[in-house]
Amino acid sequence: MKLSDFDFNLPEDLIATRPASPRSAARLLVAHGDAIADRHVFDLPEWLQPGDRLVLNDTRVIPARLSGRRHRDSAQGAVSAAIEATLLDPQADGTWSALIKPLKKVKLGEEIVFSDHLSATLEQINDGQAYLRFNLTGDDFDAALEQAGAMPLPPYIAAKRPADEKDKTDYQTIWARNSGAVAAPTASLHFDDSLMGALAERGVTFSHVTLHVGAGTFLPVKVEDVTTHKMHAEWGRVSAAAAEEIRATKAAGGRVIPVGTTALRLIESAARGGVIEDWEGETDIFIYPGFKFAVTDALMTNFHLPKSTLLMLVSALMGQERMQSVYAHAINQNYRFFSYGDASLLIP
């Protein structure tokens, strides 16, 4: 299985930089077996059945992108230089791992000031990542970060425009509640209150799980033999209640449909024994063609980057040739791609 098997040509103008408004007005490509239908997300209830269960990732994206200034004292007074930091993961010792630009300009022990209330000291550098200790912790840190930080938009959007106040709403799901992600579970961004009400009226049920999406979701695959790729680990949790709900749905003959690849990766991590159980920890599960799904019956997801692990995941669910035809149709019909783009409902 070669990396080139998952490549395709995508016109630049199909990469979305803003979401549809309202959220559920985004287009929805439904691939059901060999058939393809062009719909909108607000049509989703028509494609689901009473007793189906949607699995929703309730992680909350933190405003992880920070702009600050580097300070050091000298005989001539304070010297200041611009610094960009993107937070990645909180560490057990209280520091945060982060990407810093330009990292080589910052010395160990130096302070970076992000706002009147928020600053951090560079404590360690390891394998290109910085480890920052902030001056605040707990709720004080969260409040200061909310004020100083910007949403960590994906690189292909950030290269075209900076994040703004609108992104603080647009890049967050309506059910986000557990802070810790530095990227959104983007298929979930299409849901609004109106759609949730229509789904509930249809008899569709919901389970919430948590996977804190990391920046590793944007890391490219660099090996030609894709089976040797190492995934970035992400923390997740499936509660006992959610696991029981999913088991009950399966037992009753309903379909379990994760919304987004993050929810899918998490429930399949929790079901490696064949039956889903409550689970908590870090998962680096890598799903590519040949993977045997334990609980997933269908998937709602956005359209993914060429050569990405997420394209490999949907190919595992639907079949590689099938996904090639689905993506060819999406490009031909001018679907909008990636995080702020349109959605697909994939039913094997």
Secondary structure, 3 states (H helix, E strand, C coil): CEHHHHCCCCCHHHECCCCCCCHHHCEEEEEECCEEEEEEHHHHHHHCCCCCEEEEECEEECCCEEEEEEEEEECCEEEEEEEEEEEEEECCCCCEEEEEECHHHCCCCCEEECCCCCEEEEEEEECCEEEEEECCCHHHHHHHHHHHCECCCCHHHHCCCCCCCCHHHHCCCCCCCEEEECCCCHHHHHCCHHHHHHHHHHCCEEEEEEECCCHHHHCCCCCCEHHHCCCCCEEEEECHHHHHHHHHHHHCCCCEEEECHHHHHHHHHCCCCCCCCCEEEEECCCCCCCCCCCCCCCEEEECCCCCCHHHHHHHHHHCHHHHHHHHHHHHHCCCCECCCCCEEEEEC
